[in-house]
Amino acid sequence: MATVLPFKAFRPSNDKVHLVASRSVDGYHASELKDKLSGNPYTFLHVINPDFHDGEHTKPGSRERLSKVKKRFKSFVREKILKRDEKPAYYIYRQIKNDHEYLGIIACTSIDDYMNGVIKVHEQTITQREEKLKEYLEVCEFNAEPVLFCYPNNDLLDELIDNATHIGPDYDFTTTDKVRHSVWVVNDSSKLNIIEQQFSKIPAIYIADGHHRSASSALLGLTRRRAQKKFTGHEAFNYYLGVFFSETQLKIYDYNRVVKDLNGLTIAQLLGALSEKFVVEEKKGEIFKPTCKHELSMYTDGKWYSLIAKEGTYRSNDPVGSLDASILTEHILSPLLDIHDLKTDKRIGFIPGIKGAEALKQNVDEGKSALAFGLFPVTMEQLKWIADTNNVMPPKSTWVEPKMRSGLVIYSFDEND
């Protein structure tokens, strides 16, 4: 059963929260990042990029850089930019983006749940990246960006979350990307018990986004357990930060592909080869998106096409083989375009569906790619089917919303904090 616990978070002061919370550092271009650091002394980006503060360059990922990250975090606490709550709490989080509301709970979960399969995965992790993130956690000792989890709908949890939002939030601010963020601190002992008990009745929760963060937290916990002669399992390093949404709260977008060239084929030759496995139809109009599972869209040379997989081209009883991303790879990318490894082949790129089919068209029209493929979004049922059968999805199969801000609610497992 799921372990989802309250904790004493480090959080920005109310007057600075809109200045502190930032997008993930990977979401900024270099020039944009420099502008943010230059113009905002409170942004959490200063913690993640400590070299900007003292002007002394360190190698990204090095122990020296990570030590500076930890030191900068401590300075934010000393300067009272970040303050630690005195009582354990759950943090109700609401995000409103493009008129869609997401409502969930920020809390801690257990590395034991990850290792014993209560936390279910659908993505294969890369060992090198796990180790890199584990070293980050080992030195810095905090989680500033929660793993995104989903759980089966629970009426009592829904009711409690809804009731909590009837009063004014502790945080309520809108960022420059027009996304509204609100947080309610729930620290009443009776409510804490209800939330913890309800999660303890849930047999499984699913990682929607954050597989490497989960794996690295487990690695760190195991390392520290081995280093201690005795451990109780309740030490802070046995837990890590998550934000938990019911299944119906999350939105799964497609993750689409663009290909540099046609592998020596003409468009006519490509269309002819595609017709063996797909019903191919040219579509009129500026934009075309797949309307159902097993239909792909293709854009090339100013034209959109619908590609509907023929019966027998996919294994409907296979959770991975029946995915549209697998159909695309098995019948188009690999045999026709000579793209076999999506992780390493530089001829293929990925564009999240949240950017719209317009982004695929623009990419091809600007000459960055020769053709683009759009996929129908993976459903929650497909994601759970894969996770429940211990399978993994192909790379870049889903883009899940919402995306959390870094530095909004922070979990520290430094025993000296």
LOVEXBA-581288 format. One record per residue (C-alpha): x, y, z; residue number from 0; residue in three letters. Coordinates in Angstrom, 2 decimals. Each point is the difference from the previous one (the first is absolute). Layout:
% LOVEXBA-581288
        u        v        w    i   aa
        X        Y        Z  NUM  ALA
...
END
This chain:
% LOVEXBA-581288
        u        v        w    i   aa
     0.00     0.00     0.00    0  MET
     1.17     3.53    -0.78    1  ALA
     2.04     2.06     2.45    2  THR
    -0.75     3.70    -0.51    3  VAL
     1.06     2.10     2.97    4  LEU
    -0.03     3.63     1.18    5  PRO
     3.27     1.80     0.62    6  PHE
     1.48     3.33     1.09    7  LYS
     0.68     1.81    -3.24    8  ALA
     2.38     2.82    -0.76    9  PHE
    -2.07     2.61    -1.83   10  ARG
     0.43     3.55    -1.30   11  PRO
    -1.33     2.83     2.11   12  SER
    -3.42     1.08    -1.21   13  ASN
     1.18     3.35    -1.35   14  ASP
     2.71    -1.66    -2.13   15  LYS
    -1.55    -3.28    -1.16   16  VAL
    -0.73     1.34    -3.50   17  HIS
     3.65     1.06    -0.25   18  LEU
     1.53    -3.20     1.41   19  VAL
    -1.91    -2.76    -1.82   20  ALA
     1.46    -0.71    -3.43   21  SER
    -0.37    -2.33    -2.91   22  ARG
     2.40    -2.94    -0.18   23  SER
     3.43     1.30    -0.97   24  VAL
    -0.13    -2.11    -3.18   25  ASP
    -2.93     2.12    -1.16   26  GLY
     2.08     3.14    -0.48   27  TYR
     2.21     0.98    -2.92   28  HIS
     3.45     1.29     1.03   29  ALA
    -0.83     3.65    -0.71   30  SER
    -3.35    -0.27     1.78   31  GLU
     1.65    -1.63     3.01   32  LEU
     2.55     2.81     0.22   33  LYS
    -2.79     2.60    -0.10   34  ASP
    -1.89    -1.79     2.79   35  LYS
     3.09    -0.20     2.18   36  LEU
     0.97     3.62    -0.67   37  SER
    -3.45     1.44     0.59   38  GLY
    -1.28    -2.04     2.95   39  ASN
     2.15    -0.53     3.12   40  PRO
    -2.64    -2.28     1.53   41  TYR
    -0.52    -2.56    -2.76   42  THR
     0.75    -3.58     1.00   43  PHE
     2.15    -0.13    -3.13   44  LEU
     2.71     1.65     2.11   45  HIS
     0.09    -3.15     2.14   46  VAL
     0.27    -2.30    -3.01   47  ILE
     2.49     2.33    -1.75   48  ASN
     2.23     1.18     2.87   49  PRO
     2.89     1.04    -2.25   50  ASP
    -1.91     3.10    -1.04   51  PHE
     0.13     1.31     3.57   52  HIS
     3.77    -0.06     0.46   53  ASP
     1.14    -0.03    -3.64   54  GLY
     2.23    -3.04     0.56   55  GLU
    -0.60    -2.71    -2.60   56  HIS
    -0.37    -3.62     1.08   57  THR
    -0.68    -3.06    -2.13   58  LYS
    -3.71    -0.95    -0.21   59  PRO
    -0.68    -3.10     2.08   60  GLY
     3.34     0.15     1.81   61  SER
     0.23    -0.38     3.77   62  ARG
     1.26     3.56     0.15   63  GLU
    -3.10     1.28    -1.83   64  ARG
    -2.37    -2.11     2.10   65  LEU
     1.59     1.24     3.22   66  SER
    -0.63     3.54    -1.18   67  LYS
    -3.63    -0.87    -0.71   68  VAL
    -0.38    -1.24     3.58   69  LYS
     1.74     3.11     1.34   70  LYS
    -2.24     2.30    -2.05   71  ARG
    -3.08    -1.84     1.26   72  PHE
     1.18     0.59     3.56   73  LYS
     0.50     3.69    -0.75   74  SER
    -3.59     0.27    -1.25   75  PHE
    -1.09    -1.43     3.36   76  VAL
     2.23     2.37     2.00   77  ARG
    -1.33     2.96    -1.96   78  GLU
    -3.55    -1.20     0.73   79  LYS
    -0.81    -0.24    -3.69   80  ILE
    -0.90    -3.59     0.90   81  LEU
    -1.52    -0.96     3.35   82  LYS
    -0.70    -3.42     1.47   83  ARG
    -3.48    -0.82     1.26   84  ASP
    -0.18    -0.78     3.70   85  GLU
    -2.58    -2.77    -0.38   86  LYS
    -0.26    -2.88    -2.50   87  PRO
    -2.52     0.72    -2.72   88  ALA
    -1.50    -1.13    -3.25   89  TYR
    -0.01     2.71    -2.64   90  TYR
    -3.03     0.23    -2.25   91  ILE
     1.16     1.26    -3.39   92  TYR
    -2.16     1.49    -2.73   93  ARG
     1.15     1.01    -3.45   94  GLN
    -2.20     1.71    -2.56   95  ILE
     1.36    -0.05    -3.54   96  LYS
    -1.92     0.72    -3.18   97  ASN
    -3.24    -0.09     2.03   98  ASP
     0.78    -3.54     1.21   99  HIS
     0.22    -0.56     3.76  100  GLU
     2.33    -2.53     1.58  101  TYR
    -0.38    -0.74     3.72  102  LEU
     2.29    -2.28     2.00  103  GLY
     1.99    -0.56     3.20  104  ILE
     3.71     0.65     0.55  105  ILE
     1.43    -2.54     2.46  106  ALA
     2.77    -2.51     0.56  107  CYS
     0.06    -3.62    -1.06  108  THR
     2.20    -2.93     0.95  109  SER
     2.94    -1.51    -1.87  110  ILE
    -1.26    -3.37     1.26  111  ASP
    -3.22     0.50    -1.96  112  ASP
     2.15     0.59    -3.08  113  TYR
     2.11    -3.10     0.59  114  MET
    -2.87    -2.35     0.88  115  ASN
    -2.20     0.99    -2.94  116  GLY
    -2.71     2.01     1.74  117  VAL
     1.30     2.87    -2.10  118  ILE
    -0.36    -1.18    -3.58  119  LYS
     2.14     1.11    -2.93  120  VAL
    -0.52     0.08    -3.74  121  HIS
     3.37     1.35    -1.14  122  GLU
     3.47    -1.52    -0.05  123  GLN
     2.64     2.06     1.78  124  THR
     3.60     0.56    -1.09  125  ILE
     2.54    -1.13     2.59  126  THR
     2.43     2.86    -0.67  127  GLN
    -2.72     2.58     0.57  128  ARG
    -1.19    -1.78     3.15  129  GLU
     3.52     0.19     1.43  130  GLU
     0.37     3.65    -0.96  131  LYS
    -3.24     0.96     1.74  132  LEU
     0.87    -2.17     2.99  133  LYS
     3.27     1.90     0.42  134  GLU
    -1.94     3.26    -0.19  135  TYR
    -2.29    -1.17     2.81  136  LEU
     2.91    -1.33     2.03  137  GLU
     1.69     3.40     0.10  138  VAL
    -2.93     2.44    -0.16  139  CYS
    -2.44    -1.97     2.17  140  GLU
    -3.24     1.53    -1.22  141  PHE
    -2.78    -0.57    -2.54  142  ASN
    -1.19     3.24    -1.58  143  ALA
    -2.02    -1.49    -2.86  144  GLU
    -2.49    -2.75     0.89  145  PRO
    -0.56    -3.21    -1.92  146  VAL
    -3.41     0.00    -1.68  147  LEU
    -2.19    -2.91     1.21  148  PHE
    -3.55    -1.05    -0.72  149  CYS
    -2.31    -2.20     2.06  150  TYR
    -3.44    -1.61    -0.53  151  PRO
    -2.86     2.39     0.66  152  ASN
    -0.93     0.19     3.69  153  ASN
    -3.24     1.79     0.92  154  ASP
     1.06     0.82     3.57  155  LEU
     3.32     1.48    -1.10  156  LEU
    -1.78     1.97    -2.72  157  ASP
    -2.44     1.37     2.56  158  GLU
     2.72     0.92     2.47  159  LEU
     2.07     1.75    -2.68  160  ILE
    -3.04     1.85    -1.28  161  ASP
    -0.98     1.14     3.50  162  ASN
     3.53     1.24     0.68  163  ALA
    -0.18     2.32    -3.00  164  THR
    -3.16     1.75     1.24  165  HIS
     2.10     2.27     2.18  166  ILE
     2.60     2.47    -1.21  167  GLY
     3.29    -1.62    -1.14  168  PRO
     3.33     0.55     1.70  169  ASP
     1.50     0.71    -3.42  170  TYR
    -1.77     1.32    -3.07  171  ASP
     1.99     1.43    -2.88  172  PHE
     0.16    -0.01    -3.79  173  THR
     3.25    -0.42    -1.91  174  THR
     0.99     1.72    -3.24  175  THR
    -1.06    -3.05    -2.02  176  ASP
    -3.58     0.74     1.15  177  LYS
    -0.15    -3.02     2.33  178  VAL
    -1.64     0.51     3.40  179  ARG
     1.41    -1.82     3.03  180  HIS
    -1.71    -0.35     3.39  181  SER
     1.05    -1.88     3.15  182  VAL
    -1.93    -0.80     3.20  183  TRP
     1.93    -1.22     3.06  184  VAL
    -1.89    -2.80     1.78  185  VAL
     1.50    -0.71     3.44  186  ASN
    -3.05    -0.84     2.11  187  ASP
     0.77    -3.37     1.63  188  SER
    -3.42    -1.52    -0.70  189  SER
     0.23     0.87    -3.70  190  LYS
     3.56    -1.28    -0.17  191  LEU
    -1.16    -3.34     1.38  192  ASN
    -2.87    -0.27    -2.48  193  ILE
     2.24     0.72    -2.99  194  ILE
     2.68    -2.44     1.14  195  GLU
    -2.57    -2.72     0.70  196  GLN
    -1.72     0.42    -3.35  197  GLN
     3.28    -0.34    -1.87  198  PHE
     0.88    -3.05     2.10  199  SER
    -3.07    -1.73    -1.50  200  LYS
     1.20     0.57    -3.57  201  ILE
     1.85    -3.07    -1.29  202  PRO
     2.06     1.78    -2.65  203  ALA
     0.98     3.44    -1.23  204  ILE
     1.52     0.76    -3.40  205  TYR
     2.90     2.20    -1.05  206  ILE
    -1.26     2.36    -2.66  207  ALA
     3.25     1.98    -0.25  208  ASP
     3.23    -0.34     1.97  209  GLY
     1.29    -3.55    -0.39  210  HIS
     3.66     1.01     0.35  211  HIS
    -0.70     2.12     3.07  212  ARG
    -1.73    -2.97     1.61  213  SER
     2.78    -2.43    -0.90  214  ALA
     2.74     2.33     1.24  215  SER
    -1.80     0.55     3.32  216  SER
    -0.18    -3.75     0.51  217  ALA
     3.69    -0.35    -0.86  218  LEU
     0.95     2.64     2.54  219  LEU
    -2.16    -1.59     2.68  220  GLY
     1.58    -3.40    -0.55  221  LEU
     3.49     1.51     0.08  222  THR
    -0.67     1.72     3.33  223  ARG
    -1.59    -3.10     1.47  224  ARG
     3.09    -2.02    -0.83  225  ARG
     2.21     2.69     1.55  226  ALA
    -1.88    -0.14     3.31  227  GLN
     0.28    -2.89     2.42  228  LYS
    -3.58     0.56     1.04  229  LYS
    -2.85     1.77    -1.70  230  PHE
    -3.66     0.17     0.86  231  THR
    -1.45     0.68    -3.43  232  GLY
    -1.39     3.29     1.28  233  HIS
     3.09     2.09    -0.71  234  GLU
    -0.63     2.91    -2.35  235  ALA
     2.04    -1.57    -2.82  236  PHE
    -2.56    -2.83    -0.21  237  ASN
    -2.51     2.40    -1.58  238  TYR
    -0.22     2.36    -2.95  239  TYR
    -2.23     2.74    -1.33  240  LEU
    -3.06    -0.59    -2.17  241  GLY
    -3.14     1.73    -1.19  242  VAL
    -2.99    -2.35    -0.14  243  PHE
    -2.96     0.40    -2.34  244  PHE
    -2.99    -2.26    -0.53  245  SER
    -0.09    -1.65    -3.42  246  GLU
    -2.66     2.33    -1.35  247  THR
     1.98     3.10     0.99  248  GLN
     2.99    -0.64    -2.24  249  LEU
     0.10     0.79    -3.70  250  LYS
     2.10    -2.20    -2.29  251  ILE
     1.12     1.59    -3.26  252  TYR
     1.46    -1.66    -3.05  253  ASP
     3.75     0.06    -0.59  254  TYR
     0.71     0.35    -3.70  255  ASN
     2.92    -0.72    -2.32  256  ARG
     1.83     2.00    -2.68  257  VAL
     2.48    -1.60    -2.40  258  VAL
     2.88     1.77    -1.76  259  LYS
    -0.28    -1.73    -3.39  260  ASP
    -1.88    -2.65    -1.98  261  LEU
     2.93    -2.45    -0.01  262  ASN
     0.47     0.39    -3.76  263  GLY
    -3.65    -0.63    -0.84  264  LEU
    -2.20     2.27    -2.06  265  THR
    -3.33     0.99     1.50  266  ILE
    -1.77    -2.20    -2.54  267  ALA
     2.18    -2.97     0.98  268  GLN
    -0.63     0.64     3.68  269  LEU
    -3.77     0.20    -0.50  270  LEU
     0.07    -3.21    -2.03  271  GLY
     1.90    -1.85     2.71  272  ALA
    -2.30     1.36     2.70  273  LEU
    -3.08    -1.28    -1.81  274  SER
     1.06    -3.59     0.67  275  GLU
    -0.57     0.39     3.76  276  LYS
    -2.27     3.06     0.20  277  PHE
    -3.08     1.46    -1.60  278  VAL
     1.48     3.24    -1.34  279  VAL
    -2.17     3.05    -0.64  280  GLU
     1.05     3.55    -0.83  281  GLU
    -1.76     2.52     2.25  282  LYS
    -0.95     3.50    -1.05  283  LYS
     0.46     2.96     2.31  284  GLY
     2.75     1.74     1.92  285  GLU
     0.16    -2.45     2.92  286  ILE
    -0.89    -3.65     0.49  287  PHE
     0.19    -2.04     3.21  288  LYS
    -0.73    -3.71     0.58  289  PRO
    -3.53    -0.56     1.21  290  THR
     0.35    -3.45     1.60  291  CYS
     2.45    -2.72     0.98  292  LYS
     1.94    -1.61    -2.86  293  HIS
    -0.37     3.04    -2.21  294  GLU
     3.16     2.03    -0.63  295  LEU
     0.35     3.35    -1.69  296  SER
     2.88     0.76    -2.38  297  MET
     1.05     3.37    -1.37  298  TYR
     2.46     0.43    -2.85  299  THR
     0.45     2.28    -3.01  300  ASP
    -2.90     2.22     1.07  301  GLY
    -2.55    -2.81     0.30  302  LYS
    -1.66    -1.88     2.87  303  TRP
    -0.79    -3.70    -0.16  304  TYR
    -2.03    -2.37     2.16  305  SER
     1.64    -3.40     0.56  306  LEU
    -2.36    -2.59     1.49  307  ILE
     1.73    -3.25     0.98  308  ALA
    -1.52    -3.01    -1.74  309  LYS
    -1.27    -2.99     1.94  310  GLU
     2.85    -2.38     0.78  311  GLY
     2.69     2.67     0.09  312  THR
    -0.13     0.26     3.80  313  TYR
    -0.54    -2.36     2.92  314  ARG
    -3.16     1.14     1.77  315  SER
     0.71    -2.27     3.01  316  ASN
     3.53     1.39     0.41  317  ASP
     0.11     3.10     2.27  318  PRO
     3.16     1.32    -1.68  319  VAL
    -0.43    -1.35    -3.52  320  GLY
    -3.45     1.56    -0.30  321  SER
     1.29     3.51     0.80  322  LEU
    -0.04     2.37    -2.94  323  ASP
     3.62     0.94     0.73  324  ALA
     0.93    -3.68    -0.42  325  SER
    -2.02    -0.30    -3.22  326  ILE
     1.79     3.06    -1.38  327  LEU
     3.44    -1.39     0.85  328  THR
    -0.69    -3.57    -1.12  329  GLU
    -1.60     0.81    -3.36  330  HIS
     1.40     3.39    -1.00  331  ILE
     3.03     1.31     1.87  332  LEU
     1.98    -3.22     0.06  333  SER
    -0.75    -1.75    -3.35  334  PRO
    -0.53     3.07    -2.21  335  LEU
     2.05     2.80     1.55  336  LEU
     2.82    -2.07     1.53  337  ASP
    -0.51     1.39     3.50  338  ILE
     0.38    -2.81     2.54  339  HIS
     1.09     1.61     3.27  340  ASP
    -2.14     2.98     0.99  341  LEU
     2.34     0.86     2.88  342  LYS
     3.15     0.45    -2.07  343  THR
    -0.95     0.63    -3.66  344  ASP
     0.56     3.68    -0.77  345  LYS
    -2.32    -0.08    -3.02  346  ARG
    -3.07    -0.10     2.23  347  ILE
    -1.37     2.67     2.32  348  GLY
    -2.95     0.29     2.37  349  PHE
    -2.61     2.73     0.43  350  ILE
    -2.49    -0.18     2.90  351  PRO
    -3.64     0.12    -1.00  352  GLY
    -0.66     2.91     2.35  353  ILE
     1.60     2.17    -2.71  354  LYS
    -2.69    -1.12    -2.44  355  GLY
     0.11    -1.45    -3.51  356  ALA
     0.96     3.49    -1.16  357  GLU
     3.47    -0.61     1.44  358  ALA
     0.42    -3.06    -2.23  359  LEU
    -1.01     1.95    -3.09  360  LYS
     2.29     2.88     0.87  361  GLN
     2.95    -2.30     0.60  362  ASN
    -0.34    -1.51    -3.48  363  VAL
    -0.89     3.25    -1.77  364  ASP
     3.12     1.64     1.43  365  GLU
     2.14    -2.81    -1.40  366  GLY
     1.11    -1.35     3.36  367  LYS
    -1.51    -3.39    -0.87  368  SER
    -1.30    -1.72    -3.12  369  ALA
    -3.07    -1.55     1.56  370  LEU
    -1.90    -0.13     3.26  371  ALA
    -2.21    -2.62     1.65  372  PHE
    -2.77     0.76     2.48  373  GLY
    -1.28    -2.60     2.46  374  LEU
    -3.28    -0.41     1.84  375  PHE
     0.60     0.56     3.75  376  PRO
     0.65    -3.04     2.20  377  VAL
    -2.97    -0.59     2.30  378  THR
     0.21    -0.46     3.76  379  MET
    -1.26    -3.56    -0.51  380  GLU
     2.91    -0.74    -2.34  381  GLN
     2.52     1.53     2.42  382  LEU
    -1.32    -2.12     2.88  383  LYS
    -0.17    -3.14    -2.15  384  TRP
     3.69     0.37    -0.83  385  ILE
     1.00     0.75     3.60  386  ALA
    -2.14    -2.83     1.45  387  ASP
     1.57    -2.54    -2.38  388  THR
     3.57     1.18     0.78  389  ASN
     0.52     1.30    -3.51  390  ASN
     1.51     3.29    -1.14  391  VAL
    -1.04     2.49    -2.65  392  MET
     2.18     1.04    -2.93  393  PRO
     1.98     3.20     0.62  394  PRO
    -1.98     3.26    -0.09  395  LYS
    -3.45    -1.56    -0.03  396  SER
    -1.80     2.40     2.33  397  THR
     0.04     3.62     1.05  398  TRP
    -1.92     0.33     3.26  399  VAL
    -1.42     3.19     1.49  400  GLU
     0.16     1.77     2.37  401  PRO
     3.66     0.94     0.33  402  LYS
     1.02     1.25     3.46  403  MET
     2.18     2.99     0.82  404  ARG
     3.35    -0.59     1.71  405  SER
     0.48     1.49     3.44  406  GLY
    -3.69     0.35     0.81  407  LEU
    -0.14    -2.78     2.64  408  VAL
     3.34    -1.60     0.95  409  ILE
     0.77    -3.20     1.87  410  TYR
     3.33    -0.05     1.85  411  SER
     1.43    -3.23     1.38  412  PHE
     2.99     1.66     1.60  413  ASP
    -0.30    -1.11     3.62  414  GLU
     1.62     3.27     1.12  415  ASN
    -2.73     2.22    -1.51  416  ASP
END
